[in-house]
Amino acid sequence: MKAALFSAADPSLRLGEVMVERFAQGPRLLSRAPNLTDLEQVWSVGEGPSDAAAAFTVLWPALLERHADLNVVGVGHRIVHGGADYSGPCELSKDVLNGLQQLAPLAPLHQPVNLAVAHAAQMVLAKARHVACFDTAFHRGRAFGTEAFALPIAYYDQGVRRYGFHGLSYASVVKRLNTDHPELAEKKLVVAHLGSGCSLCAMEGGKSVATSMGFSALDGLPMGTRSGQIDPGVLLYLMTDRGMSAAEMEDLLYRRSGLLGLSGLSADVRDLEASDWPQARRALDYFCSRIGVGIATMAAELGGLDAVVFTAGIGEHSALVRAKVCQGLVWLGALLDQDLNLGNATGRISQPGSRLDLLIIPTDEEAEIAAELAGLI
């Protein structure tokens, strides 16, 4: 769980940030602020906050410790699923919260947690205005063919469609492209958001054309604990022949699959890269192969491809994953500069003769939330 503090007078001014990670493996809290020493707190396994809602109770005091006498006027919340009704930021009224709760089955790893944290924050910061910022909003307005499933059209009309996610991240990357690489901003790009959750977005002119995630945050690429794309026949088999309930399948697909399931070791790429266990290497090979196939699919949606952008935790920090993915894109003209890639340098990591521009661009979802929040209030 991450939070950041911004100036209301200048929403682009970042005053500090705090993060809690690895809940199940011995939680770690890291607090940063400009011109101050980083503060770190590590708990033993089984101690400290065990989930994001509990993490709020340590995040907020950590911010207060670095910034006395805060007057918080607005709080922006990342909400993963906005469904068909929410296409932009809105205040978190009781009615909105109730409506968003109805979407929890579509994002069971995220939506209940998002809303639990929002409730905790509203209790502590009752005088502030609380605003929902949606990961699905960036993808609104795409062509019918990229949103629909080949089901009876009545289901589409009832909201069964491909929504897409990680929109706050993609919007952040577009802003960075406009600033740092304006010559690419209007071209045909695939942005690879690779973190504990993973997706691809095909963009042209800074707009979403297609994306790998669909109705839920389960589709598309394999992820830390999520399966990604899977033959629906497998699910029917598990239900009819193996007698699995819907709850058991949800647990399998969301929490026990992906890199964790394939490796039998960890959902964290850092752990898999450090391991000499063959299954860890196989899991990484599978992961990178599916990213390459996904990028090719996005290129087909665009009718061409000018650049691939890597972002988020894995995309920004794993030279191994980037190298494996780019090796699979040589047929598209990708030539990776190995030295730049190993340096995890922000910006271009492609060789001068590469037909595809390859870039690392850090995402900043918190800054995007701050901008949306400031625009609304």
C-alpha positions as CSV (number, residue, x, y, z in Angstrom):
1,M,0.0,0.0,0.0
2,K,1.3,3.4,-1.0
3,A,0.4,7.0,-0.1
4,A,1.8,10.3,-1.0
5,L,1.4,13.9,0.3
6,F,1.0,16.9,-2.1
7,S,0.6,20.6,-1.6
8,A,-2.9,21.9,-2.2
9,A,-1.4,25.2,-3.4
10,D,0.7,23.4,-6.0
11,P,-0.6,19.8,-6.6
12,S,2.6,19.0,-8.6
13,L,4.7,19.5,-5.4
14,R,5.3,16.2,-3.7
15,L,5.9,16.7,0.0
16,G,6.5,13.1,1.1
17,E,5.5,9.4,0.5
18,V,5.1,6.3,2.6
19,M,4.8,2.6,1.6
20,V,4.1,-0.7,3.4
21,E,5.0,-3.9,1.4
22,R,5.4,-7.6,1.9
23,F,2.5,-8.0,4.4
24,A,2.9,-11.8,4.7
25,Q,6.7,-11.9,4.7
26,G,7.5,-9.5,7.5
27,P,6.0,-6.1,6.6
28,R,8.3,-3.2,5.8
29,L,7.3,0.5,6.1
30,L,9.4,3.1,4.2
31,S,8.8,6.8,4.6
32,R,10.5,9.4,2.4
33,A,10.5,13.2,2.3
34,P,12.6,15.7,0.4
35,N,15.8,16.7,2.1
36,L,15.1,14.2,5.0
37,T,16.6,10.8,5.7
38,D,14.5,7.9,4.8
39,L,12.8,6.2,7.7
40,E,12.3,2.4,7.7
41,Q,10.5,0.0,10.0
42,V,10.5,-3.8,9.6
43,W,8.3,-6.2,11.5
44,S,8.9,-9.9,12.0
45,V,6.7,-12.4,10.2
46,G,3.3,-12.5,11.8
47,E,3.7,-9.0,13.3
48,G,2.8,-5.5,12.1
49,P,0.0,-4.7,9.6
50,S,-1.4,-7.8,7.9
51,D,-3.4,-6.0,5.1
52,A,-3.9,-2.7,3.4
53,A,-6.7,-1.5,5.8
54,A,-4.4,-2.2,8.8
55,A,-1.5,-0.5,6.9
56,F,-3.4,2.8,6.9
57,T,-3.1,2.9,10.7
58,V,0.7,3.0,10.4
59,L,0.9,5.0,7.2
60,W,-1.0,8.0,8.6
61,P,1.2,8.3,11.8
62,A,4.3,7.9,9.6
63,L,3.2,10.9,7.5
64,L,2.4,12.9,10.6
65,E,5.8,12.2,12.0
66,R,7.5,13.9,9.1
67,H,4.9,16.7,8.5
68,A,3.5,18.4,11.6
69,D,0.2,20.3,11.7
70,L,-1.1,18.9,8.5
71,N,-4.3,20.5,7.2
72,V,-5.6,17.8,4.8
73,V,-8.3,19.3,2.5
74,G,-8.6,16.4,0.1
75,V,-7.9,12.6,-0.1
76,G,-7.8,10.8,-3.5
77,H,-8.4,7.1,-3.4
78,R,-7.4,4.6,-6.1
79,I,-10.5,2.6,-6.9
80,V,-9.7,-0.3,-9.3
81,H,-13.2,-0.8,-10.8
82,G,-15.6,1.9,-11.8
83,G,-17.9,-0.3,-13.9
84,A,-20.1,1.2,-16.6
85,D,-21.3,4.1,-14.4
86,Y,-18.0,5.9,-13.4
87,S,-15.9,7.3,-16.1
88,G,-14.1,10.0,-14.1
89,P,-13.2,11.1,-10.6
90,C,-16.1,11.7,-8.2
91,E,-16.7,12.3,-4.5
92,L,-17.0,9.3,-2.3
93,S,-20.6,9.7,-1.0
94,K,-22.5,7.0,0.7
95,D,-24.4,6.2,-2.5
96,V,-21.1,6.0,-4.5
97,L,-19.6,3.7,-2.0
98,N,-22.6,1.4,-2.1
99,G,-22.5,1.4,-5.9
100,L,-18.7,0.6,-5.9
101,Q,-19.3,-2.2,-3.4
102,Q,-21.5,-3.9,-5.9
103,L,-18.5,-4.2,-8.2
104,A,-16.4,-6.1,-5.6
105,P,-17.0,-9.5,-7.3
106,L,-15.3,-8.2,-10.4
107,A,-12.1,-7.2,-8.6
108,P,-12.0,-9.3,-5.4
109,L,-8.3,-8.7,-4.7
110,H,-8.7,-4.9,-4.9
111,Q,-12.2,-3.4,-4.6
112,P,-12.9,-4.5,-1.0
113,V,-9.5,-3.4,0.1
114,N,-9.8,0.0,-1.7
115,L,-13.2,0.6,-0.1
116,A,-12.0,-0.6,3.4
117,V,-9.1,1.9,3.2
118,A,-11.4,4.7,2.0
119,H,-13.7,4.0,5.0
120,A,-10.8,4.1,7.4
121,A,-9.5,7.4,5.9
122,Q,-12.9,9.0,6.1
123,M,-13.1,8.2,9.8
124,V,-9.7,9.7,10.5
125,L,-9.9,12.6,8.1
126,A,-13.6,13.5,8.4
127,K,-13.1,17.1,7.4
128,A,-11.4,16.4,4.1
129,R,-13.1,15.8,0.8
130,H,-12.7,12.2,-0.3
131,V,-12.5,11.5,-4.1
132,A,-12.5,8.2,-6.0
133,C,-10.1,8.0,-8.9
134,F,-10.7,5.0,-11.2
135,D,-8.3,2.6,-12.9
136,T,-11.0,1.8,-15.5
137,A,-11.6,5.4,-16.6
138,F,-8.6,5.8,-18.9
139,H,-10.0,3.0,-21.2
140,R,-13.5,4.4,-21.6
141,G,-14.5,5.3,-25.2
142,R,-12.7,2.5,-27.0
143,A,-14.2,0.8,-30.1
144,F,-17.0,-1.7,-29.6
145,G,-14.8,-4.5,-31.0
146,T,-12.3,-4.1,-28.3
147,E,-14.8,-3.9,-25.5
148,A,-17.3,-6.6,-26.4
149,F,-17.3,-10.4,-25.8
150,A,-18.9,-12.7,-28.4
151,L,-21.9,-13.3,-26.1
152,P,-25.5,-12.3,-26.8
153,I,-25.6,-8.5,-27.0
154,A,-27.9,-8.3,-24.0
155,Y,-24.9,-9.1,-21.8
156,Y,-22.9,-6.2,-23.2
157,D,-25.9,-3.9,-22.5
158,Q,-25.9,-5.2,-18.9
159,G,-22.2,-4.3,-18.4
160,V,-20.5,-7.5,-19.3
161,R,-17.6,-6.0,-21.3
162,R,-13.9,-5.5,-21.3
163,Y,-13.2,-2.5,-19.0
164,G,-9.4,-2.5,-18.7
165,F,-7.4,-1.5,-15.7
166,H,-4.2,0.3,-14.5
167,G,-5.6,3.5,-16.1
168,L,-4.1,5.8,-13.5
169,S,-0.7,4.3,-14.3
170,Y,-1.2,4.7,-18.1
171,A,-2.4,8.3,-17.7
172,S,0.7,9.1,-15.7
173,V,3.0,7.5,-18.4
174,V,1.2,9.6,-21.1
175,K,2.0,12.8,-19.2
176,R,5.6,11.8,-18.8
177,L,5.9,10.9,-22.5
178,N,4.4,14.3,-23.5
179,T,7.1,16.0,-21.3
180,D,10.2,13.9,-22.0
181,H,9.5,12.2,-25.4
182,P,7.0,14.4,-27.3
183,E,8.2,12.9,-30.6
184,L,6.7,9.5,-29.4
185,A,3.6,10.7,-27.6
186,E,1.3,10.7,-30.7
187,K,2.7,7.5,-32.1
188,K,1.6,3.8,-31.8
189,L,2.8,2.5,-28.4
190,V,2.4,-0.4,-26.2
191,V,2.9,0.4,-22.5
192,A,3.7,-2.7,-20.3
193,H,2.6,-2.1,-16.7
194,L,4.4,-5.0,-14.9
195,G,4.0,-5.2,-11.2
196,S,2.2,-7.6,-8.9
197,G,-0.7,-7.0,-11.3
198,C,0.3,-6.8,-15.0
199,S,-1.4,-5.5,-18.1
200,L,-0.6,-4.0,-21.5
201,C,-2.2,-1.0,-23.2
202,A,-2.1,-0.2,-26.9
203,M,-2.1,3.6,-27.3
204,E,-2.2,6.0,-30.2
205,G,-2.2,9.7,-29.7
206,G,-2.1,9.1,-25.9
207,K,-5.5,7.3,-26.0
208,S,-6.3,3.7,-25.1
209,V,-7.0,1.6,-28.2
210,A,-6.9,-1.8,-26.6
211,T,-5.7,-3.4,-23.3
212,S,-5.0,-6.9,-22.1
213,M,-7.2,-6.9,-19.0
214,G,-10.9,-7.3,-19.5
215,F,-14.1,-7.6,-17.5
216,S,-12.1,-8.2,-14.3
217,A,-8.5,-7.7,-13.3
218,L,-7.9,-11.4,-13.9
219,D,-7.6,-11.5,-17.7
220,G,-4.5,-11.1,-19.9
221,L,-1.0,-11.5,-18.7
222,P,0.0,-13.9,-15.9
223,M,0.7,-12.0,-12.7
224,G,2.1,-12.5,-9.2
225,T,-0.8,-14.7,-8.0
226,R,-3.3,-14.4,-10.8
227,S,-3.5,-16.8,-13.8
228,G,-4.2,-14.3,-16.5
229,Q,-5.8,-15.5,-19.7
230,I,-7.1,-19.1,-19.4
231,D,-9.3,-21.3,-21.6
232,P,-12.9,-21.1,-20.2
233,G,-13.1,-24.8,-20.8
234,V,-10.6,-25.3,-17.9
235,L,-13.0,-23.5,-15.6
236,L,-15.9,-25.6,-16.7
237,Y,-13.8,-28.8,-16.2
238,L,-12.8,-27.7,-12.7
239,M,-16.4,-27.0,-11.8
240,T,-18.1,-30.1,-13.4
241,D,-15.4,-32.8,-13.1
242,R,-13.4,-31.6,-10.1
243,G,-16.4,-30.3,-8.2
244,M,-14.8,-26.9,-7.4
245,S,-17.1,-24.2,-6.1
246,A,-17.1,-20.6,-7.3
247,A,-15.3,-19.6,-4.1
248,E,-12.6,-22.2,-4.6
249,M,-12.1,-21.2,-8.3
250,E,-11.8,-17.6,-7.3
251,D,-9.1,-18.5,-4.7
252,L,-7.3,-20.6,-7.3
253,L,-7.3,-18.0,-10.0
254,Y,-6.7,-14.9,-8.0
255,R,-4.5,-16.1,-5.1
256,R,-2.7,-19.3,-5.9
257,S,-1.8,-19.1,-9.6
258,G,0.5,-16.8,-11.7
259,L,4.2,-16.7,-10.8
260,L,3.4,-18.2,-7.3
261,G,1.6,-21.2,-8.7
262,L,4.0,-21.9,-11.5
263,S,7.1,-21.6,-9.4
264,G,5.8,-23.0,-6.2
265,L,8.1,-20.5,-4.5
266,S,7.0,-16.9,-4.6
267,A,4.9,-14.3,-6.4
268,D,7.8,-11.8,-6.2
269,V,10.0,-11.6,-9.3
270,R,12.9,-10.5,-7.0
271,D,12.7,-13.9,-5.2
272,L,12.5,-15.8,-8.5
273,E,15.5,-14.1,-10.0
274,A,17.5,-14.8,-6.9
275,S,16.6,-18.5,-6.9
276,D,18.5,-21.3,-8.6
277,W,15.4,-23.5,-8.5
278,P,14.5,-24.7,-12.0
279,Q,10.8,-24.0,-11.5
280,A,11.6,-20.4,-10.6
281,R,13.3,-20.0,-14.0
282,R,10.5,-21.7,-15.8
283,A,8.0,-19.4,-14.3
284,L,10.0,-16.3,-15.4
285,D,10.4,-17.8,-18.9
286,Y,6.6,-18.3,-19.2
287,F,5.9,-14.8,-17.8
288,C,8.2,-13.1,-20.3
289,S,6.9,-15.3,-23.2
290,R,3.3,-14.3,-22.5
291,I,4.3,-10.6,-22.3
292,G,5.9,-10.9,-25.8
293,V,2.8,-12.6,-27.2
294,G,0.6,-9.9,-25.6
295,I,2.7,-7.1,-27.1
296,A,2.4,-8.7,-30.6
297,T,-1.4,-8.8,-30.1
298,M,-1.5,-5.1,-29.1
299,A,0.6,-4.3,-32.2
300,A,-2.1,-6.0,-34.3
301,E,-4.8,-3.9,-32.6
302,L,-2.8,-0.8,-33.5
303,G,-1.9,-1.9,-37.0
304,G,1.7,-1.2,-36.3
305,L,4.1,-0.4,-33.5
306,D,6.6,2.4,-32.9
307,A,7.7,1.9,-29.2
308,V,7.4,-0.3,-26.2
309,V,7.4,1.3,-22.7
310,F,8.1,-0.6,-19.5
311,T,6.7,0.7,-16.3
312,A,5.7,-0.3,-12.7
313,G,7.7,-2.3,-10.2
314,I,8.9,-5.1,-12.4
315,G,8.9,-3.1,-15.6
316,E,11.1,-0.4,-14.1
317,H,13.5,-2.5,-12.0
318,S,13.9,-6.0,-13.6
319,A,16.6,-5.9,-16.3
320,L,16.2,-9.7,-16.7
321,V,12.5,-9.5,-17.5
322,R,13.0,-6.6,-19.9
323,A,15.8,-8.4,-21.7
324,K,13.8,-11.6,-22.1
325,V,10.8,-9.7,-23.4
326,C,12.8,-7.7,-25.8
327,Q,14.6,-10.9,-27.0
328,G,11.1,-12.1,-28.1
329,L,10.5,-8.8,-30.0
330,V,13.6,-8.9,-32.2
331,W,11.3,-10.0,-35.1
332,L,9.6,-6.6,-34.7
333,G,12.9,-4.8,-34.9
334,A,13.7,-4.4,-31.2
335,L,17.4,-4.0,-30.4
336,L,18.0,-3.6,-26.7
337,D,21.1,-1.8,-25.4
338,Q,22.3,-4.2,-22.7
339,D,24.3,-1.6,-20.7
340,L,21.4,0.8,-20.5
341,N,19.0,-2.0,-19.6
342,L,21.2,-3.3,-16.8
343,G,21.5,0.3,-15.4
344,N,17.7,0.5,-15.1
345,A,18.1,3.9,-16.6
346,T,14.9,6.0,-17.1
347,G,14.4,6.8,-20.8
348,R,15.5,5.0,-23.9
349,I,17.1,1.5,-23.5
350,S,17.1,0.6,-27.2
351,Q,20.1,0.7,-29.5
352,P,20.3,3.6,-32.1
353,G,19.5,1.3,-35.0
354,S,16.4,-0.3,-33.3
355,R,13.2,-0.1,-35.4
356,L,11.3,-0.1,-32.1
357,D,12.0,2.5,-29.4
358,L,12.3,0.8,-26.1
359,L,11.9,2.9,-22.9
360,I,11.6,2.8,-19.2
361,I,9.2,5.4,-17.8
362,P,8.4,5.4,-14.1
363,T,4.7,5.4,-13.3
364,D,3.4,7.8,-10.7
365,E,-0.2,6.9,-9.9
366,E,-0.1,9.0,-6.8
367,A,0.7,12.1,-8.8
368,E,-2.1,11.3,-11.2
369,I,-4.6,10.9,-8.4
370,A,-3.4,14.2,-6.9
371,A,-4.0,15.9,-10.3
372,E,-7.5,14.4,-10.6
373,L,-8.3,15.3,-7.0
374,A,-7.1,18.9,-7.4
375,G,-9.1,19.2,-10.6
376,L,-12.3,18.1,-8.9
377,I,-12.1,20.0,-5.6
